[in-house]
């Protein structure tokens, strides 16, 4: 994938089409991943929200100004967006983007931005975090979710990071409690095993 440069900055959102024109209308908050050109031409932007990957394409009904504005955001930047869900797969949503604007008030924004990039996981190789996706050297890929509980619903207090495997059993997840966080090091405690997970760079 090749990242494309922004042509326009995000401005006050203005509706390009009536909600519900192209599918189920949605109002969402998420994190921007990037924009890219596809193998067969055309461009698309990707947003992670609600444990899903939202894909908006330049060849669809999305508002061009909103798409160009997304391309000007930093990887992992928080964003509010509206539009219509055209279709949904296992973890992907084909989305007609109507409006988009930065969402700096998102309380998770500093954490998500700090996690972006490539890390070394002690004893396991490289981990690359892009938006809310955790990808490991051996090919395992997970979507990230944050909360005070794991998938079992038990409230534990404090922020926990849950990894939901893509392409595997949808009920398989890893839940980790934050222990240490700084610019070059994250330490987590695996809730199920008690093992320490350390990322450094």
TORLOMAR-363372 format. One record per residue (C-alpha): x, y, z; residue in three letters. Coordinates in steps of 0.1 Angstrom, whole numbers, padded with zeros to 4 digits, always signed. Layout:
% residues N
XYZALA...
% end
This chain:
% residues 201
+0000+0000+0000UNK+0012+0035-0008UNK+0001+0064+0015UNK-0013+0094-0003UNK-0010+0130+0006UNK-0039+0152+0018UNK-0052+0178-0006UNK-0076+0195+0018UNK-0077+0201+0056UNK-0106+0190+0077UNK-0132+0217+0080UNK-0166+0220+0097UNK-0185+0190+0086UNK-0212+0195+0059UNK-0235+0167+0049UNK-0229+0155+0013UNK-0260+0132+0012UNK-0290+0125+0034UNK-0282+0099+0060UNK-0296+0065+0050UNK-0292+0071+0012UNK-0266+0043+0008UNK-0273+0020+0037UNK-0276+0021+0075UNK-0268+0056+0088UNK-0241+0057+0115UNK-0224+0082+0138UNK-0191+0069+0150UNK-0159+0078+0169UNK-0127+0060+0160UNK-0090+0062+0150UNK-0076+0070+0116UNK-0053+0044+0101UNK-0043+0057+0067UNK-0052+0062+0030UNK-0037+0041+0002UNK-0040+0033-0035UNK-0052-0001-0044UNK-0036-0027-0067UNK-0063-0019-0093UNK-0062+0018-0089UNK-0084+0041-0070UNK-0078+0052-0034UNK-0094+0043+0000UNK-0091+0054+0036UNK-0093+0032+0067UNK-0107+0040+0101UNK-0108+0016+0131UNK-0139+0019+0153UNK-0161-0004+0174UNK-0138-0034+0168UNK-0142-0031+0130UNK-0122-0018+0101UNK-0142+0009+0082UNK-0131+0013+0045UNK-0141+0043+0025UNK-0133+0043-0012UNK-0128+0072-0036UNK-0147+0052-0062UNK-0179+0051-0040UNK-0204+0077-0028UNK-0181+0091-0001UNK-0178+0129+0003UNK-0144+0138-0014UNK-0137+0167+0010UNK-0141+0144+0040UNK-0118+0117+0025UNK-0091+0143+0016UNK-0094+0156+0052UNK-0088+0121+0066UNK-0056+0118+0046UNK-0042+0149+0064UNK-0045+0132+0098UNK-0016+0115+0116UNK-0018+0077+0119UNK-0038+0068+0150UNK-0054+0102+0153UNK-0089+0103+0169UNK-0118+0112+0145UNK-0155+0116+0146UNK-0173+0105+0114UNK-0207+0099+0099UNK-0220+0081+0069UNK-0239+0050+0057UNK-0229+0014+0062UNK-0231-0002+0027UNK-0220-0037+0036UNK-0203-0056+0065UNK-0179-0085+0065UNK-0164-0104+0094UNK-0144-0074+0106UNK-0147-0049+0077UNK-0173-0023+0070UNK-0178-0009+0035UNK-0187+0027+0043UNK-0200+0058+0025UNK-0183+0086+0044UNK-0204+0118+0048UNK-0185+0139+0073UNK-0153+0136+0093UNK-0136+0159+0119UNK-0107+0155+0144UNK-0117+0144+0179UNK-0089+0155+0202UNK-0111+0152+0233UNK-0112+0114+0230UNK-0097+0102+0263UNK-0079+0073+0246UNK-0062+0095+0220UNK-0028+0100+0238UNK-0026+0062+0245UNK-0034+0052+0209UNK-0010+0077+0194UNK+0018+0065+0218UNK+0012+0029+0207UNK+0017+0036+0170UNK+0046+0021+0152UNK+0069-0009+0154UNK+0080-0024+0187UNK+0102-0053+0199UNK+0082-0078+0221UNK+0106-0095+0245UNK+0109-0131+0235UNK+0085-0129+0205UNK+0099-0106+0178UNK+0084-0075+0162UNK+0049-0061+0168UNK+0036-0033+0146UNK+0006-0013+0158UNK-0013+0006+0131UNK-0044+0024+0143UNK-0061-0003+0164UNK-0044-0033+0147UNK-0017-0053+0164UNK+0004-0073+0138UNK+0031-0098+0148UNK+0062-0110+0128UNK+0049-0145+0125UNK+0017-0133+0108UNK-0008-0132+0137UNK-0030-0101+0135UNK-0054-0087+0161UNK-0078-0058+0166UNK-0073-0038+0197UNK-0101-0029+0222UNK-0097-0008+0254UNK-0119-0011+0285UNK-0120-0018+0322UNK-0132-0053+0316UNK-0120-0082+0294UNK-0142-0103+0271UNK-0156-0121+0301UNK-0173-0089+0312UNK-0157-0089+0346UNK-0149-0053+0357UNK-0112-0051+0368UNK-0108-0013+0370UNK-0081+0006+0352UNK-0075+0005+0315UNK-0070-0030+0299UNK-0060-0038+0263UNK-0078-0067+0246UNK-0065-0083+0214UNK-0091-0101+0192UNK-0075-0124+0166UNK-0084-0118+0130UNK-0090-0148+0108UNK-0094-0171+0138UNK-0120-0181+0164UNK-0139-0148+0170UNK-0141-0156+0207UNK-0103-0159+0211UNK-0088-0129+0228UNK-0059-0119+0249UNK-0066-0094+0277UNK-0037-0074+0292UNK-0035-0049+0321UNK-0013-0018+0316UNK+0017-0018+0340UNK+0042+0007+0326UNK+0039+0032+0298UNK+0064+0056+0284UNK+0076+0067+0250UNK+0099+0037+0245UNK+0085+0010+0267UNK+0051-0006+0275UNK+0046-0033+0300UNK+0014-0054+0303UNK+0003-0082+0325UNK-0016-0110+0307UNK-0047-0114+0328UNK-0052-0151+0320UNK-0017-0163+0324UNK+0000-0137+0347UNK+0028-0134+0322UNK+0045-0101+0316UNK+0043-0087+0280UNK+0070-0061+0273UNK+0072-0038+0242UNK+0103-0017+0236UNK+0118+0005+0209UNK
% end
